[in-house]
Amino acid sequence: MAWAAVILLVLALIGAGIWFVASFRFVDTRRAYLAQVQSSTHFIVKTLHSRREVLRAYQPAWAKLHHDGELVSLNIYERALPARSAGWNYLLVFRVGESPHQYLEKERAVLAEMQLAELPGVHRVEILQATPNAWSPFPGSGGVDIGRLAFTAEYIEVKADRLDEYRDTMFQTSGPAMQQLIADGFVYNFMAMETCEVIFQASSDTPWNQIHLIGIKPFNLLRFIPNYGKVLEQRGTTFDTLTDHLGSITRYYKTDLVREVCPLRLPAQ
């Protein structure tokens, strides 16, 4: 009987070891999968100072690129509060294929074909990738008219030597917490993107390397931090702890309240 107990104990230890190793392999596999999703989900983001009628004039060109499969989707966000004369008031998010530079070339060709000049008033043009485990563009429960949503746009500069730490925080904590809020229907969606390359920058007042968009019902805005804090506590941390940590690894943070210009939207097909 003693030998049987020893054998069972050894088998249990072996099983625990296999589970322990497998759990790490699962995390590594999930990381690899999400990294692959990130590398194949590219965006071109343009921040500019403009007017709706100007953007509307470019809609046929973008619609053609969308129809031809060069442009996966286009979402245009407008500041909810008037912009300073020197600031930007529109954020254009183009989701493109695996070759953003090719898209830019195609866009220039279509603009020339339609006798349209380059988009005026541009402050910055950049290529971004989706942040793994922190890119949830589709809503959870409780459908809502997207035109009635408010979006928080966050522009963040993470210190270059702390980027891996930031990505890990997004992967382990911020992304899953936001996914829970989406599943609960409290938040509509969460789109975190990391800058890969800055194509054009008019001035040094746009130093960010991360952009986040959070869609939320306006009446939930004041309750966002308390609800986010509760979800973080379920994951073993607090809102203050997380924000203190993120504050220590970032240099620049700007946030805007924006709304989507639905008539100019080109959805993913």
N, C-alpha and C positions, 0 to 999 in steps of 0.2 A: 504493500500500500504506500510505503514511504517513497519507493522508486516511482510509483505512478504519480504521486504528488509532485515529485521533482520534474518528471517528464512534462506534466501539465504546466508547471511554472515556466519551464524552458520554452514550451510552445507559445505560452501567453506572451513571454518577453519577445520572442521572434515576431509574433503577430503585431505587437505594439511597435516594434522597430520598423516592420514593413509599412504599417499605417503612417508612422512618423515621416519616413522617407517619401512615401507616396503623397502625403499632404504637401510636402515641399515641392515635389514634382508637379502636383496640381497647380500650385501657385505659380511656379515657373512656367508651366504650360499656358496658364491663363495670361500671364504677363506677355509671353511670346505672341499669343493670339491677339491680345489687345494692341501690342506694338505693331503687329501686321495691319490691324485695322487702322491704326494711327497713320502708318506709312502710306496707306492707300486712300486716305480721306484728306484731300487737300482743299484749301480755301485760298482765295485771293480776297483780301479785305481792303477797301478804299475808304478813307475818312476824308470828307470834303465839306466845304461850305457852299451850299447851293440852294435851289428852290425846286419845288415839285414839278413845275412846268418845264424846267431844264431837264430834269431826270426823265420826264415823260417823253421828251424828244428822242432819247436814246433807247427807249423801250423796244422799238422795232428791231434794232440791231441785236439787243440781248435776246429778244424772242427768237430771232433767226438762229443764233448760236445755241439756244436751248433746243429748238426744233432739230438742229443738225447733230445734237448729242455732244457738242463741245462744252456746254454749260449744263451741269446737273440740276442746279437750283439757284435762285437769286432771292435774297431777303434784304429789304431796304428798311433801315431803322432811322427814325427822325427824333431828334431831341424833343422831349416834352416841354422843356423850358427854352425860351429864346437863347440862342448862342451869342456870345460876344462877337463883335464884328470881325475880330481876328481869329476866332475859334472855328471849329467844325460843327456842323449841325446834322450831318448825315453819316451813317455807317452802312456801307454796302458790303454784303457778305455773299460772294460768289463761290458756290461749291463746284469744283472742277474735277477733272479726271486725274490720272497719275502724272500728267505733264503740265504743270501750271504755266511754264514758260511758253509751251505750245499754244495754250489757250490765249495768252496775251498777244501772241503773234496773230492768231486767228481773229481776235477781237479788233486789232488794228486794221487788218485787211477788210473786215466787214464794215468798220466805220468809214474807211476810205471809199469802199464801194458805194456806201450810202451818202457820201459827201458830208460826213460829220467829222468835226474836229475832235481832238482828244478831249475827254471830259474836263471841263474847267473847274477851278476852285479846289483842286485836289491837294490835300495836306500830306497824305502818306499812302503808299501802296505797298502791300506786303504779302508774302506767301506764308501760310500757316498750315499746321497739321492738327488733327484732333488729339486731345490729351487722353491717353488710355485710361479707361474706367471713370472718366469724368466728362464724357460726351454722350449725353442722353437727349437727342433732339426731338424725340417723339413723346407725346403726353401720356400720362398714366390714366387713372380713372377720372371720371367726371369731365366730360367734354365741355369745351367753352369756345365761344366765338373769339378767334384770335385777335380780332379787331378791338376787343374789349380788354385785352391784356396790357399790363405794363411790363416793360423789360428793364432790368438793371444791366447796364453795360459797364464792365469793369476793365480798366486798362492797368496792367501790373508789370513792373520791371523787377524781375527776380535777379539777385546778384549772380553773376556768371559762375562763381565757384560754389553756389548753393543750388544749382538747377536740379541736380539729381535728388537732393533732399526734398526740394519742392515737389518734384514729380512723384516721389514716394508718398508724400503727404496727401497729394491729390488721389493717388491710387488707393491708399489704405484707408483714408479718413474722409476727406471732403467729397470725393466722387460718390462713394457708397451712401454717405449721409444724404446727399442730394437725391440719389436714386430712391431712397426711402420716402423722401418728401414728395417725389413725383408719383410713386406708387400709392401714396396716401391721398393724392389729388390736391395737395396743398400748393405744390409748385407745378407749373405746366411743363417746363423743360429746362435743361441745363446744358449749355454748349461751351466747353472749355477748349481753347485753341492755343497752341504755342507757335510763336513766330520762328520760321526757318530762315527767311531771307527778307530784307527790306529792299524793295525795288526802287522806291523813291521816297524821299522825306524832305519836306520843304523847310523845316527848321528843327532845332534840337529840343523843342517842347513836346515831342512825341517819342519818348525813349523806351516805351514798354516792350516786353517780349512775350506777354500773355494777354489774351482777350477772353473774357467770360461774358456770356449772355444768359440771364436767368429770366424766364417768363413766369409771371405770377399775376394772379387776379389782384386788382388794385386794393380791394378791401383786406387783402392778406399781407400787404406790405408792412404794416405796423406790427403784425404778429410774426413776421418772418424770423427775427432773431430769437425770440423765445422758443418757437417751434424747432428751429435749427439746433438750438442749444439742447433741447430735450433728446433729439435724435443722437447728437454727439455724446451725451451722457450715457445713452444705451450702448455706445461703442467704446466707453471707457475714458472719455475725455470731456472737456468743457469748451464752451464757446470762447471764454477768456483765454484758456490755455492755447487753443488753436490759433486765435488771432495774435496772441503774443509771439507764438512761434513763427507765424507767417510774417509778422512785422519785423522779426529779427533777420529774415533772409531776403527781404524785399527793400528796394530803394525808392520806388515810385508807385503811387496808387492814385487813380482817379476813377470816379464813378459818375455815371450819367443815368438819368431816368429817360428811357426812350420808348417809342411805340412803333410798331411795324406799319409801314405804308402798304396796306393789303392790296390796293388796286395795282401796284407795281410789282407784286410778288409773282415769281415764276417757280412753282412747286416742283419737287422731284417727280419724275415720271415713273 
